[in-house]
Amino acid sequence: MAALYQIIPMFPAAAPGIIIVQHMPGGFTTSFAERLNTLSAMQVKEAESGDRVRPGLVLLAPGGEFHMEIRRSGGEYRVVLTEGERIERHKPSVNVLFHSVAKYVGNNATAVILTGMGQDGAEGLLAIRQAGGRTFAQDEKSSVVYGMPRVAWEIGAAQAVFPLEEIPMRLLEAIRR
């Protein structure tokens, strides 16, 4: 959570749409999104099925009940909340989101995995990289827990690692290319 409090306010109001899975139980993500919204130039909200990924909007997966996926609908990307089993004890799962991004967004995707325990997201980040997307991970020094980023780096999913404070700039640079 602290990592998102630090970097989301660094994105300009017109930044490309951002979708986030944060490992949080149900009931906490609504207030977390509301708090981020007060700190950010971008609009931040808890995601709902059908939400369009668009510039100036950050969508946070609801905690505990659903996985969040992205699907292409015409020329737009839309959120789909799906039921299903926990993946590696997580719901929502970063891997579920990232695999859908690899499939539907492909080489237009830019993704990062931040501090966290375990390995959720590493395989999905690798799928994004293999689909031609740009992929990054938070470095060990700036991570509270260097689990998820470490695994992503070790399996070759992340093309580069950066300190937390550099990630917004690096993501925006990658999108411009």
PyMOL commands that set and color helices and strands:
alter all, ss='L'
color gray80, all
select helices_A, chain A and resi 2-10+29-39+94-104+106-108+122-130+148-154+164-176
alter helices_A, ss='H'
color red, helices_A
select strands_A, chain A and resi 18-20+43-46+57-60+67-73+76-82+110-113+134-138+160-162
alter strands_A, ss='S'
color yellow, strands_A
deselect
rebuild
show_as cartoon
